């Protein structure tokens, strides 16, 4: 792989992550344990270790083994990884909001 290809791929995925961040920030009123954990993952520092355990709980630890600033021991929400839509949440509406932000 040459440097141009690596840089394009990096920029592509960075753009995707930025879109996700904007979508979640624009829909603060629709916050769920899942969306909060996605933001914790995005904001975890390079020194923090992000782990998703077998039960789907988010665990973020600092390099020294203590709790990281990204989130601690998860939310304990057993339905976080469930594919069912969240009551009151509308994925299409959230996607439209993200697209509007992206265009501005």
Buried (B, 14 or more C-beta within 10 A) or exposed (E): EEEEEEEEEEEEEEEEEEBBBBBBEBBEEBEBBBBBBBBBBBEBEEEBEBEBEEEBBBBBBBEEEEEBEBBEEBBEBEEBEEEEEBEEBEEEEBEEBBEEEEEE
